Amino acid sequence: MTKSSIALLGAAAIAVLTLSGCGNTIRGLGKDTANAVDATQDAGRSVERAAK
């Protein structure tokens, strides 16, 4: 293998790792957002019950 092919393989490996990390981050952000919405709705229901 030449140095350029090794460098190309290394760059491809870095790109794959970076993209997979982004996918995990986006999924995690979606879950966190959904949890925040659920918590806000629960708080609203608690306030509504307390006001009755």
Secondary structure by P-SEA (a helix, b strand, c coil): ccaaaaaaaaaaaaaaaaaaaaaaaaaaaaaaaaaaaaaaaaaaaaaaaaac
